Amino acid sequence: MLATSPAHSSVIDDSLAKIPDSSGTPSTFLTDCQCCLFSMKIIISPQGFKGSVSAMNAAKAIERGVKIAAPDAETVLVPVADGGDGTLDALIDCTGGQVFKSIVTGPLGRHLEANWGVMGDGQTAVIEMALASGLALVPPNSRDPRITTTRGTGEIIKEALDRGFNRIIVGLGGSATNDAGAGMAGALGARFLDAQGGNLDQGGAALIHLAAIDVSKLHHRLAEVEIVGATDVTNPLCGPTGASAIYGPQKGASPQVVAELDEALGNFASVVVKDLGQDIAERPGSGAAGGLGAGLMVFAGAQLRSGIDMVCDVLEFDEHLAGADLVITGEGRTDRSTVFDKAPVGVARRALAQGVPTVILAGSLGPGYEELYQHGVAGIVCIADRPMSFTQSLRRTEELLEAAAQRTVGLLQAGISLV
Protein backbone atom coordinates (compact mmCIF):
# COMPACT_ATOMS: atom_id res chain seq x y z
CA MET A 1 0.00 0.00 0.00
CA LEU A 2 0.99 3.59 -0.42
CA ALA A 3 1.66 5.49 2.79
CA THR A 4 0.92 9.17 3.18
CA SER A 5 0.85 11.92 5.73
CA PRO A 6 0.14 15.65 5.64
CA ALA A 7 3.86 16.26 5.27
CA HIS A 8 4.30 14.12 2.15
CA SER A 9 5.38 16.17 -0.84
CA SER A 10 7.12 15.79 -4.16
CA VAL A 11 7.81 17.24 -7.56
CA ILE A 12 8.65 15.17 -10.61
CA ASP A 13 10.03 16.87 -13.70
CA ASP A 14 13.50 16.26 -15.14
CA SER A 15 14.91 16.04 -11.62
CA LEU A 16 13.50 14.74 -8.36
CA ALA A 17 13.16 17.38 -5.65
CA LYS A 18 13.35 16.36 -2.00
CA ILE A 19 11.00 18.24 0.32
CA PRO A 20 11.64 17.75 4.05
CA ASP A 21 8.86 17.00 6.47
CA SER A 22 8.25 18.92 9.68
CA SER A 23 11.23 17.19 11.33
CA GLY A 24 13.56 18.27 8.56
CA THR A 25 13.85 14.75 7.11
CA PRO A 26 12.77 14.07 3.50
CA SER A 27 9.42 12.29 3.59
CA THR A 28 8.77 8.93 1.95
CA PHE A 29 5.79 8.62 -0.36
CA LEU A 30 6.23 4.91 -0.99
CA THR A 31 7.16 2.82 2.05
CA ASP A 32 5.61 -0.59 1.45
CA CYS A 33 6.12 -3.31 -1.11
CA GLN A 34 5.69 -1.97 -4.62
CA CYS A 35 4.13 -5.20 -5.85
CA CYS A 36 0.69 -4.04 -4.68
CA LEU A 37 0.79 -1.32 -7.32
CA PHE A 38 0.12 -3.85 -10.05
CA SER A 39 -3.41 -4.37 -8.72
CA MET A 40 -3.99 -0.98 -7.13
CA LYS A 41 -7.16 1.06 -7.39
CA ILE A 42 -6.56 4.52 -8.83
CA ILE A 43 -9.13 7.33 -8.87
CA ILE A 44 -8.58 9.66 -11.84
CA SER A 45 -10.13 13.07 -11.19
CA PRO A 46 -8.65 15.91 -13.25
CA GLN A 47 -10.39 19.11 -14.15
CA GLY A 48 -10.38 20.39 -17.72
CA PHE A 49 -7.21 21.90 -19.18
CA LYS A 50 -8.45 25.29 -20.37
CA GLY A 51 -8.22 25.80 -24.11
CA SER A 52 -7.11 22.22 -24.68
CA VAL A 53 -9.01 19.18 -23.36
CA SER A 54 -12.12 18.58 -21.30
CA ALA A 55 -11.97 16.99 -17.87
CA MET A 56 -13.33 13.71 -19.26
CA ASN A 57 -10.81 13.58 -22.10
CA ALA A 58 -8.01 14.42 -19.66
CA ALA A 59 -9.17 11.57 -17.41
CA LYS A 60 -9.19 9.15 -20.35
CA ALA A 61 -5.67 10.21 -21.35
CA ILE A 62 -4.41 9.66 -17.80
CA GLU A 63 -6.11 6.27 -17.70
CA ARG A 64 -4.32 5.23 -20.89
CA GLY A 65 -0.98 6.08 -19.29
CA VAL A 66 -1.84 4.21 -16.10
CA LYS A 67 -2.87 1.12 -18.04
CA ILE A 68 0.39 1.08 -20.01
CA ALA A 69 2.36 1.03 -16.76
CA ALA A 70 -0.05 -1.16 -14.76
CA PRO A 71 -2.46 -3.09 -17.01
CA ASP A 72 -4.14 -4.78 -14.03
CA ALA A 73 -4.79 -1.58 -12.08
CA GLU A 74 -8.43 -0.72 -11.39
CA THR A 75 -9.16 2.79 -12.63
CA VAL A 76 -12.20 4.88 -11.75
CA LEU A 77 -12.78 8.04 -13.77
CA VAL A 78 -14.38 10.91 -11.84
CA PRO A 79 -13.58 14.13 -13.78
CA VAL A 80 -14.28 17.23 -11.71
CA ALA A 81 -14.67 21.01 -11.85
CA ASP A 82 -14.72 23.79 -9.27
CA GLY A 83 -17.55 25.99 -10.54
CA GLY A 84 -15.58 27.45 -13.44
CA ASP A 85 -14.85 26.04 -16.87
CA GLY A 86 -15.99 22.45 -17.26
CA THR A 87 -18.61 22.44 -14.51
CA LEU A 88 -21.42 21.78 -16.96
CA ASP A 89 -19.61 18.88 -18.62
CA ALA A 90 -18.55 17.33 -15.30
CA LEU A 91 -22.08 17.32 -13.87
CA ILE A 92 -23.92 16.37 -17.05
CA ASP A 93 -21.53 13.70 -18.38
CA CYS A 94 -21.17 11.83 -15.10
CA THR A 95 -24.88 11.79 -14.28
CA GLY A 96 -26.22 10.90 -17.70
CA GLY A 97 -27.87 14.28 -18.14
CA GLN A 98 -28.96 16.25 -21.17
CA VAL A 99 -27.49 19.38 -22.78
CA PHE A 100 -29.68 22.21 -24.09
CA LYS A 101 -28.80 25.11 -26.35
CA SER A 102 -30.32 28.58 -25.97
CA ILE A 103 -29.92 31.86 -27.81
CA VAL A 104 -29.11 34.49 -25.20
CA THR A 105 -27.65 37.96 -24.78
CA GLY A 106 -23.86 37.75 -24.73
CA PRO A 107 -21.61 39.87 -22.51
CA LEU A 108 -21.39 42.64 -25.13
CA GLY A 109 -25.13 42.62 -25.82
CA ARG A 110 -25.03 40.54 -29.01
CA HIS A 111 -26.98 37.30 -29.29
CA LEU A 112 -25.10 34.01 -29.05
CA GLU A 113 -25.78 30.31 -28.54
CA ALA A 114 -24.99 28.99 -25.06
CA ASN A 115 -25.06 25.45 -23.70
CA TRP A 116 -26.63 24.50 -20.39
CA GLY A 117 -28.21 21.30 -19.19
CA VAL A 118 -30.10 19.14 -16.74
CA MET A 119 -28.54 16.40 -14.65
CA GLY A 120 -29.61 12.77 -14.77
CA ASP A 121 -32.15 13.30 -11.99
CA GLY A 122 -34.25 15.33 -14.43
CA GLN A 123 -34.73 18.03 -11.78
CA THR A 124 -31.41 19.87 -11.49
CA ALA A 125 -30.46 22.43 -14.13
CA VAL A 126 -26.77 23.29 -14.53
CA ILE A 127 -25.70 26.67 -15.88
CA GLU A 128 -22.08 27.60 -16.50
CA MET A 129 -22.14 31.39 -16.51
CA ALA A 130 -18.96 31.55 -18.59
CA LEU A 131 -20.83 30.02 -21.53
CA ALA A 132 -23.26 32.96 -21.61
CA SER A 133 -21.34 35.82 -19.97
CA GLY A 134 -17.74 34.66 -20.05
CA LEU A 135 -14.43 36.33 -20.77
CA ALA A 136 -13.63 33.85 -23.53
CA LEU A 137 -16.62 35.23 -25.46
CA VAL A 138 -15.07 38.70 -25.68
CA PRO A 139 -12.14 39.40 -28.04
CA PRO A 140 -9.12 40.76 -26.11
CA ASN A 141 -9.33 44.16 -27.80
CA SER A 142 -13.02 44.49 -26.84
CA ARG A 143 -12.78 43.66 -23.14
CA ASP A 144 -14.36 46.36 -21.00
CA PRO A 145 -15.99 45.33 -17.69
CA ARG A 146 -17.73 48.73 -17.51
CA ILE A 147 -20.22 47.62 -20.18
CA THR A 148 -20.36 43.80 -20.10
CA THR A 149 -23.52 42.20 -18.78
CA THR A 150 -24.71 39.01 -17.10
CA ARG A 151 -28.10 39.25 -18.80
CA GLY A 152 -27.53 36.07 -20.81
CA THR A 153 -26.96 34.08 -17.63
CA GLY A 154 -30.25 35.42 -16.29
CA GLU A 155 -32.03 34.45 -19.50
CA ILE A 156 -30.91 30.85 -19.06
CA ILE A 157 -32.00 30.87 -15.41
CA LYS A 158 -35.40 32.14 -16.59
CA GLU A 159 -35.66 29.33 -19.13
CA ALA A 160 -34.79 26.78 -16.46
CA LEU A 161 -37.49 28.23 -14.20
CA ASP A 162 -40.03 28.22 -17.02
CA ARG A 163 -39.24 24.57 -17.79
CA GLY A 164 -40.10 23.67 -14.20
CA PHE A 165 -36.74 22.50 -12.85
CA ASN A 166 -36.66 22.46 -9.06
CA ARG A 167 -32.94 23.07 -8.48
CA ILE A 168 -30.51 25.26 -10.38
CA ILE A 169 -26.73 25.16 -10.06
CA VAL A 170 -24.90 28.20 -11.43
CA GLY A 171 -21.16 27.81 -11.95
CA LEU A 172 -19.45 31.10 -11.14
CA GLY A 173 -16.15 31.40 -12.94
CA GLY A 174 -14.56 32.81 -16.06
CA SER A 175 -16.77 35.90 -16.19
CA ALA A 176 -16.31 38.93 -18.43
CA THR A 177 -18.56 41.00 -16.20
CA ASN A 178 -18.53 43.35 -13.21
CA ASP A 179 -22.22 44.22 -12.90
CA ALA A 180 -23.08 42.54 -9.55
CA GLY A 181 -25.54 40.34 -11.41
CA ALA A 182 -27.74 43.30 -12.35
CA GLY A 183 -28.03 42.04 -15.90
CA MET A 184 -28.99 38.60 -14.63
CA ALA A 185 -31.60 40.06 -12.30
CA GLY A 186 -32.97 42.26 -15.07
CA ALA A 187 -33.65 39.18 -17.18
CA LEU A 188 -35.63 37.79 -14.22
CA GLY A 189 -37.82 40.87 -13.85
CA ALA A 190 -35.90 43.27 -11.57
CA ARG A 191 -35.62 46.93 -12.52
CA PHE A 192 -32.64 49.18 -11.79
CA LEU A 193 -33.54 52.87 -11.79
CA ASP A 194 -31.64 56.14 -11.76
CA ALA A 195 -32.62 59.23 -9.78
CA GLN A 196 -35.09 60.24 -12.50
CA GLY A 197 -36.80 56.85 -12.51
CA GLY A 198 -35.27 55.75 -15.80
CA ASN A 199 -33.82 52.31 -16.47
CA LEU A 200 -30.04 52.03 -16.14
CA ASP A 201 -27.84 50.99 -19.03
CA GLN A 202 -26.26 47.54 -18.95
CA GLY A 203 -22.86 47.05 -17.34
CA GLY A 204 -21.07 47.64 -14.07
CA ALA A 205 -20.20 51.30 -14.62
CA ALA A 206 -23.88 52.27 -14.85
CA LEU A 207 -24.40 51.17 -11.22
CA ILE A 208 -22.82 54.40 -10.02
CA HIS A 209 -26.13 56.05 -11.07
CA LEU A 210 -28.32 53.46 -9.35
CA ALA A 211 -30.88 55.11 -7.07
CA ALA A 212 -33.61 52.47 -6.64
CA ILE A 213 -34.31 48.78 -7.23
CA ASP A 214 -37.77 47.44 -8.04
CA VAL A 215 -38.24 43.70 -7.49
CA SER A 216 -42.03 43.65 -7.66
CA LYS A 217 -41.98 41.70 -10.92
CA LEU A 218 -39.26 39.18 -10.18
CA HIS A 219 -39.96 35.72 -11.61
CA HIS A 220 -42.55 34.07 -9.35
CA ARG A 221 -40.76 30.69 -9.23
CA LEU A 222 -37.58 32.09 -7.66
CA ALA A 223 -39.16 31.64 -4.24
CA GLU A 224 -39.95 27.98 -4.99
CA VAL A 225 -36.62 26.78 -6.39
CA GLU A 226 -33.31 25.98 -4.72
CA ILE A 227 -30.49 27.90 -6.40
CA VAL A 228 -26.84 27.21 -5.67
CA GLY A 229 -23.92 29.35 -6.78
CA ALA A 230 -20.81 27.18 -7.17
CA THR A 231 -17.61 29.19 -6.77
CA ASP A 232 -13.93 28.77 -6.04
CA VAL A 233 -13.45 32.24 -4.55
CA THR A 234 -14.44 33.93 -1.30
CA ASN A 235 -13.83 37.55 -2.26
CA PRO A 236 -16.22 40.22 -0.96
CA LEU A 237 -18.03 42.52 -3.35
CA CYS A 238 -15.98 45.68 -2.78
CA GLY A 239 -12.66 46.92 -1.49
CA PRO A 240 -9.02 45.90 -2.03
CA THR A 241 -9.89 42.19 -2.23
CA GLY A 242 -13.22 42.71 -3.98
CA ALA A 243 -14.47 41.84 -7.45
CA SER A 244 -13.14 44.94 -9.21
CA ALA A 245 -9.69 45.09 -7.63
CA ILE A 246 -8.81 41.41 -7.90
CA TYR A 247 -10.48 40.35 -11.12
CA GLY A 248 -11.09 43.60 -12.99
CA PRO A 249 -7.62 43.84 -14.53
CA GLN A 250 -7.87 40.45 -16.25
CA LYS A 251 -11.14 41.63 -17.80
CA GLY A 252 -9.51 44.71 -19.29
CA ALA A 253 -9.82 47.26 -16.45
CA SER A 254 -7.10 49.86 -15.94
CA PRO A 255 -6.38 51.08 -12.38
CA GLN A 256 -8.68 54.04 -13.04
CA VAL A 257 -11.47 51.75 -14.27
CA VAL A 258 -10.99 49.44 -11.27
CA ALA A 259 -11.58 52.40 -8.96
CA GLU A 260 -14.65 53.46 -10.98
CA LEU A 261 -16.14 49.97 -10.86
CA ASP A 262 -15.44 49.50 -7.17
CA GLU A 263 -17.26 52.75 -6.41
CA ALA A 264 -20.19 51.61 -8.58
CA LEU A 265 -20.41 48.28 -6.74
CA GLY A 266 -20.29 50.15 -3.43
CA ASN A 267 -23.25 52.24 -4.54
CA PHE A 268 -25.10 49.08 -5.61
CA ALA A 269 -24.53 47.56 -2.17
CA SER A 270 -25.85 50.71 -0.48
CA VAL A 271 -29.03 50.72 -2.55
CA VAL A 272 -29.56 47.01 -1.83
CA VAL A 273 -29.44 47.79 1.89
CA LYS A 274 -31.82 50.73 1.47
CA ASP A 275 -34.41 49.10 -0.78
CA LEU A 276 -34.11 45.38 -0.03
CA GLY A 277 -32.76 45.32 3.51
CA GLN A 278 -29.84 43.02 2.67
CA ASP A 279 -26.22 43.78 3.50
CA ILE A 280 -24.15 41.65 1.14
CA ALA A 281 -21.02 43.71 0.52
CA GLU A 282 -18.81 41.70 2.89
CA ARG A 283 -20.35 38.27 2.46
CA PRO A 284 -17.75 35.71 1.36
CA GLY A 285 -18.17 34.98 -2.32
CA SER A 286 -20.26 38.07 -3.05
CA GLY A 287 -17.47 39.22 -5.36
CA ALA A 288 -17.48 36.01 -7.40
CA ALA A 289 -17.93 36.46 -11.15
CA GLY A 290 -17.82 40.24 -10.98
CA GLY A 291 -20.39 40.33 -8.19
CA LEU A 292 -22.77 37.79 -9.70
CA GLY A 293 -22.39 35.97 -6.39
CA ALA A 294 -23.97 38.96 -4.68
CA GLY A 295 -26.69 39.23 -7.29
CA LEU A 296 -27.67 35.58 -6.94
CA MET A 297 -27.92 35.91 -3.15
CA VAL A 298 -29.94 39.11 -3.30
CA PHE A 299 -32.33 38.43 -6.17
CA ALA A 300 -32.52 34.62 -6.33
CA GLY A 301 -32.09 33.69 -2.68
CA ALA A 302 -29.11 31.57 -3.67
CA GLN A 303 -26.65 29.85 -1.38
CA LEU A 304 -22.99 29.99 -2.36
CA ARG A 305 -20.99 26.79 -2.00
CA SER A 306 -17.46 25.69 -2.68
CA GLY A 307 -17.59 24.61 -6.30
CA ILE A 308 -15.32 21.62 -5.92
CA ASP A 309 -17.11 20.39 -2.79
CA MET A 310 -20.48 20.71 -4.49
CA VAL A 311 -19.26 18.84 -7.57
CA CYS A 312 -17.61 16.13 -5.46
CA ASP A 313 -20.83 15.66 -3.48
CA VAL A 314 -22.91 15.31 -6.64
CA LEU A 315 -20.44 12.84 -8.15
CA GLU A 316 -20.22 10.85 -4.87
CA PHE A 317 -16.45 11.25 -4.91
CA ASP A 318 -15.99 10.11 -1.32
CA GLU A 319 -17.75 6.83 -2.04
CA HIS A 320 -15.38 6.14 -4.94
CA LEU A 321 -12.42 6.55 -2.56
CA ALA A 322 -13.30 3.36 -0.69
CA GLY A 323 -10.41 0.94 -1.17
CA ALA A 324 -8.42 3.37 -3.33
CA ASP A 325 -4.62 3.45 -3.23
CA LEU A 326 -3.97 6.63 -5.21
CA VAL A 327 -5.77 9.65 -6.64
CA ILE A 328 -4.47 11.37 -9.78
CA THR A 329 -5.84 14.84 -10.45
CA GLY A 330 -4.68 17.58 -12.80
CA GLU A 331 -4.98 21.13 -14.05
CA GLY A 332 -3.44 23.39 -16.67
CA ARG A 333 -1.30 25.48 -14.32
CA THR A 334 -0.48 24.75 -10.71
CA ASP A 335 0.61 27.68 -8.54
CA ARG A 336 -0.29 29.39 -5.28
CA SER A 337 -3.80 30.19 -6.51
CA THR A 338 -4.57 26.46 -6.56
CA VAL A 339 -4.52 26.55 -2.75
CA PHE A 340 -7.70 28.65 -2.73
CA ASP A 341 -10.08 25.72 -3.15
CA LYS A 342 -9.34 24.99 -6.78
CA ALA A 343 -10.30 21.52 -7.94
CA PRO A 344 -6.98 19.70 -7.29
CA VAL A 345 -6.79 20.87 -3.67
CA GLY A 346 -10.43 20.04 -3.05
CA VAL A 347 -9.86 16.54 -4.41
CA ALA A 348 -6.68 16.11 -2.34
CA ARG A 349 -8.39 17.30 0.83
CA ARG A 350 -11.12 14.70 0.51
CA ALA A 351 -8.68 11.95 -0.41
CA LEU A 352 -6.40 12.75 2.53
CA ALA A 353 -9.35 12.45 4.91
CA GLN A 354 -9.55 8.79 3.87
CA GLY A 355 -5.79 8.23 3.92
CA VAL A 356 -5.38 8.21 0.13
CA PRO A 357 -2.46 10.15 -1.41
CA THR A 358 -3.01 12.52 -4.33
CA VAL A 359 -0.70 13.39 -7.23
CA ILE A 360 -1.34 16.43 -9.43
CA LEU A 361 -0.42 16.32 -13.14
CA ALA A 362 0.21 19.97 -14.01
CA GLY A 363 0.53 21.54 -17.43
CA SER A 364 2.96 24.02 -15.90
CA LEU A 365 4.19 25.14 -12.49
CA GLY A 366 3.97 28.71 -11.22
CA PRO A 367 5.15 30.64 -8.18
CA GLY A 368 4.04 29.25 -4.85
CA TYR A 369 3.12 25.76 -6.02
CA GLU A 370 5.07 24.36 -3.05
CA GLU A 371 2.28 25.54 -0.73
CA LEU A 372 0.09 22.72 -2.04
CA TYR A 373 2.11 20.27 0.02
CA GLN A 374 0.47 21.77 3.09
CA HIS A 375 -2.98 21.06 1.65
CA GLY A 376 -3.02 17.30 1.27
CA VAL A 377 -1.07 17.02 -1.99
CA ALA A 378 1.54 14.25 -2.00
CA GLY A 379 3.16 14.87 -5.38
CA ILE A 380 3.17 17.30 -8.30
CA VAL A 381 4.21 16.15 -11.77
CA CYS A 382 4.88 18.69 -14.50
CA ILE A 383 3.71 16.95 -17.66
CA ALA A 384 6.04 18.77 -20.09
CA ASP A 385 8.69 16.43 -21.46
CA ARG A 386 10.84 19.09 -23.14
CA PRO A 387 10.93 22.87 -23.66
CA MET A 388 7.94 23.90 -25.77
CA SER A 389 5.71 26.86 -26.49
CA PHE A 390 2.31 27.28 -24.88
CA THR A 391 0.68 26.61 -28.26
CA GLN A 392 2.62 23.36 -28.64
CA SER A 393 1.65 22.24 -25.15
CA LEU A 394 -2.03 22.89 -25.88
CA ARG A 395 -1.86 20.66 -28.96
CA ARG A 396 -0.08 17.88 -27.07
CA THR A 397 -1.97 17.92 -23.76
CA GLU A 398 -3.56 14.47 -24.03
CA GLU A 399 -0.28 12.93 -25.19
CA LEU A 400 1.63 14.62 -22.35
CA LEU A 401 -0.92 13.55 -19.73
CA GLU A 402 -0.76 9.94 -20.90
CA ALA A 403 3.05 9.92 -20.77
CA ALA A 404 3.18 11.65 -17.36
CA ALA A 405 0.72 9.16 -15.88
CA GLN A 406 2.77 6.28 -17.26
CA ARG A 407 5.99 7.74 -15.78
CA THR A 408 4.39 8.35 -12.39
CA VAL A 409 2.94 4.87 -11.97
CA GLY A 410 6.10 3.34 -13.46
CA LEU A 411 8.25 5.03 -10.82
CA LEU A 412 5.99 3.78 -8.06
CA GLN A 413 6.05 0.24 -9.47
CA ALA A 414 9.83 0.33 -9.48
CA GLY A 415 9.82 1.23 -5.81
CA ILE A 416 11.22 4.68 -6.46
CA SER A 417 10.08 7.28 -3.96
CA LEU A 418 8.55 10.42 -5.39
CA VAL A 419 10.78 12.45 -3.06
N, C-alpha and C positions, 0 to 999 in steps of 0.2 A: 504493500500500500504506500501511497504517497503521504509523507508527513508534512504538516504545515503549522505555522504559528503566526501571530500578528507581526512578528519581526521578519518573516521570510521575505526575501526580495531578490530580484535578479534582472539583468539586462542581457539579451543575446543580440549581438550584431556580428561584426567581424571579430570582436574580441569579447571575452567573458569578463564582466565586471563583478568584483566581490564587494558586497554591501554588508558591513558588520551589523550584528544584532545589538540589542541594548547593552550587552556585556562587553561589546567591542570585538567579539569573535564572529567571523563570517558564518552566516547561517547555512543550514543544509536543507535543500528543498527535497532531495531524495535520500532517504535514510534506510529504507528497507530493500528487500530483494527486488531487482528490476524485472524478474520473470513475470510478476503479476501484471505488468503493463501490457502483455500480449493479449490479455482478456479483460482489460480495464473498461470501465464505463466512462465515456467522455461526453459531457454536455457542451454543445457548440452554440454559443449565444452572442454572435456579433451584432452590432448595429450596422446600418448601411454606410458605405463609404461614399460620401457626398460627391456627386458629379461622376461617379464611376459605376458601382454595383449596388444593388439592393441588399438589404440584410439577408434575405433568403438566399440570394445567389452567393453572397459572401460565405454563408454557412455551408452551402454545398461545396464551395471551393475548399474550405477548411476540411470538410469531411473527406474529400478526395485525398488530400495530403495525409490525413490521419490513417486512412485505409491503406495507403501505399506503405507506410511505416509499420502499421499494426493491423493486418487484414482481419484479425479476429476480434478487434476492439468493438464494443457496443457503442454506437454513436446516437445521440439524441439531439435533433436540431430544434432549437428554440430561439429563432432570431428575435431581436428586441429593438426597442426605440425608447427615447426618453421624453417624448412629447413634441420633438422637432421632426426633421425630415425622416420619413420612413414609418411614422406612427400608424398611418392608415394601412400600409401594406402589412406591417407586423400584426395588427389586430384583425384584419380581414383575412389574410392568408391562413393564419394559424387557427382560425375558428370556423373556416368554411363559409365566410360571409359573401356578400355581394357588393360590387362596386357600381355606383351611379355616376352619371356625368350631368352637370348642370351648366347652363350659360349664366354667368354672374358678372357683376361689376368688378373689374380688376383694380389694382391699387392706384392706377393713374386715371381711373374713370372709364376706361374702354372695356367693352365686353370681351370675355374670354371663357373657355371651357375649363371647368375644374372638376376633378374627381373627388368623391366622398363615398361613404358606404355604410352598410349595416352589418354588424357581426352575425355570427351563426345563430345567435339566440333569436334573431328576427325582431328584437326590441331595442337594440342599442345602436344608435347612429354614431359614426366616427367621422369627424371633420378635422382635416389638417389645414390649419389656417394659412400655412405657407402656399398651399395650392390655389388659394383664391386671393390672398393679400400678401404674398411673399416677396422677399427681396430678389429672388431669382427671376421674377416676372418683370423686373424693371431693368432696362439696359443701364450699364454703369454711368453713362453720361446723362441719364434722365433721373437719377436718384435724388429725391428731394422730400424728406420726411415732413416738411411743412404742408404738403398738399396730398400725400398719399392717404388712402382711406381703407378701412376695414369693412366697407359696406358689403363686399362680395361674401365675406365670411358670414355676415348677418343674413344674407339672402339664402345661403345654404342652411343655416339654422332654421330659418322660417320654413324652408321646404321640408326639413326633417320634422318640424312641429306639425305642418299641414298633413304629412303622411301618417301621423299618429304614433311615431316612435316615442317610447316612454323614458328613454335615457339617451343623453347626448354627451359624447366625449369630444372636447375640442382640444386638439394639440396646439400648444402655444410655443412656436419657435420659428425662426427664419423669416420674421416679419419685415416688411418694407415700411411699416407705419409707425406713427407716433401720435395717434388721435384718441388715446384712452378708450378705444372701442366705441367712440361716438358714431362712426359710420355703421358699425355692426348694429348698435341700438337703433339707429335711424331706420334701418331695414326692417326692424321688428316693431316699429310704430312710435318710437320716442321722437320728440321734437326738441331741437336745441335753438334757442332764441337769443337774439341780441337785445340791446336796451330799447330798441324801437319795436320789438316784437316780430322782427323778421327772422327767417330761417338762416342759420349760419351756413357758410360754404363748407365743403368737405375739407378734411385735413386737420392736422394738429395745430397749425399756426392760428387757425380761425378761432380756437377755443379761448384766446385772449379776449375776445369780444363776447364770450358767453355771459348772459345775464340771467337766464331762466331755463329750466328743463321741464318739459311737459311729458309725463308718462301715462296720461289718461287713456291713450290708445295703444298701449303695449299689447303684443300678441297675448290672447287670453290663455293659451296653453302653457305659457312660461311658469305659471304658478303650479301646474300639475306635473311637470316633468323634472326629473333629476338631471342637472347639467354639471359636468365636471370639467374643469380646466386642467389639462395635464401640462406641467411645466418643469423645466430643469433649473429655474432661477428663483431667487427669493428677493429680488430687488424691490424696494418701495417705488411708489409712483414718481416722486420728486426728489430733488436734492442731489448731492454729489455722487450718490450710488443709485440714483433713480434711472428711469427709462431713457431720458434724453441724454444724460451725461455719459452713461455707460454704453448704450447701444446706438445713440444717435450718429456718432461719427462713421460707423460702418454702413449707415444708411445714406450717407452723403452730407451730413450736417457739419458745418464749420463750427468753431468755438462760439461765434456770434449766434449762429442758428441754434446751437445747443441751449444757450442761455434764453433765447426767445421761446423755444419749445418748453423748457422747464417752467418758465413763467406762465405759459399758457396752460400747462397741466396743473400748476398750482391754482390757477383761477378755476379750472374745471373742478378740482377737489373742493374748493370753497363753495361753489354753487351747489355741488352735490350735498354738502352738509346743510346748506340753507334750504334747499327745496325738497330734498329726499331724506334728510336726517341721518345720513350715513357718513362716517368718517373713515375713508379708505386710503388716505394718502400714505400712511405708514404700514399698512398691512403687508406682510411678506408676500411677494409674488404679484402685488398690484402693478408693478412696473413691467411685468412680463409682456412680450410682444408689443412694445410701445404703449403699454398701459391697457391693452386688451384684457389683461388679468383683472384690472380694476373695473372695466366696463362689464365684464361677465358677472362679477360679484354684485355690482350695483343694479344692473338692469335685468339679469337673468337669474339672480339668486344662486349663482354657481358656487361650488366649493373648489378650491385649488388644491391639487395633489401633486406630489412628486411624480413626474412623468414615468420614470423608470419603475418606481414601486407600483404604480397603477398598472402599467403594462405587464410587469411580472405577476401581479395578482391575477389579472385576466388570463394569462397564459399558464397559470398554475406552475410557475417556475420552481417553487420550493418543493412541490411534489416530485418533479423530475429529478431533483437532487438526491433522492433516496438511493443509496447504494453507489453513488457516483464517486469516481476517483480523481477527476480533473474537470475543470471548466475552462474552455477556451472562448474568450470574447475578443472583440476587436473594434477599431475605429480608425478613421482616416488620419487624425493627428492626435497624439497623446502629449499633453503638457499639463501645467498646473490647473488649467480650467477644468480638466477632467475630474478633479477632486470635488467640484461643486455639483455633485449628484448627476453627472453624466452617466450614460448607460453602462460603461465598463465598471465604474466604481459601484453603482447600484447592484450589478450582477455579483461583483466580488464580495460585497458586504453580505449579501444573502448566502452566498456559497460558504463564506468563512463561518457563518453562524452554525453551519452543519459540518464544519471541519473539512471542507473541500477546497483545495487550492485553486486559484484562478491565474491564468496566463493571458495577457493582452497581446494580440497581434496588431501592431501599429503601423500605419502607412508611413508616418514620420514621427520623430520625437522633437518636442519643443522645450523651452525653459521650464524648469520646475517639475518635470515628469517624475523625479525621484520621490516627490511627496506622496505618490500613489502607494508606495510601500507601507505607508502608515494608515492605509485605508483598505486593507484586506487583499491587496494585490501581491501575488507571489512572484510573478515574473513578467517582464515586458520584452517582447521580441519585435525589433524593427524589421519589417518584411523586405525592405530593399536589399537586393543582392549585389548591387554595384552602383556607382554614381549614375544618376539619371535625372532628367528634367521632370518637372511636375506633370507635364503633358504625357511623357513616356510612362510615368508611374500610373497615371489614370488608365492608360490603355492596357497595362499589364497587371492590374490589381488582382484579378482572379488567379492568374498564374503565380503571382508573388505570394498570395495567401496560401495556395496549395503547397508551394515549396516550403514556406515558413512553417506550416503545420507539420509537414513531413520531417523537417529538421528538428523541430521541438520534440516531437514524440520519439524520433530516432535517438536523440541525445538521452532522453529518459530511459529508453530501452537499453542503451549501452551502459547505464549506470552512472552517467556523467551528471554531476550536480549542475543545476542552473546557476550556481553562484560559486 
